[in-house]
Amino acid sequence: MARIQKEKDRNSEGDDDLLSRLKNNTHEENKANMTRENNDTTNTFLDNYCEIEAKLEMVLSRLSKLEEKSQSEKRAQSLLVAENSKMVAKITCLTATVTELQEENESIRTLLAWQ
């Protein structure tokens, strides 16, 4: 009877050891699965981050080109305004000259009419 009890105890210890090993293996598998899932999540995040960063660089590049174009247009507009101011000054001068000539012409007509 003692021998049977010893055998049962030994089998029970073996079962406990087997159960402990199964628990450890399950725990290790769960850790490995979580690590894989975390790595997948991290890789997905990094892929998305790189994609967003590339799009941001593209947008910044386009924005820079638009800024350059805007500056160029502002310079062109400034030149046109300056040219326009010069033309207005010339027109004002010519208008004054025409007015003077018209007055002179009237004076000459008046003198001719008296003769």
Residue pairs with C-beta under 8 A, 6 or more apart in sequence:
none
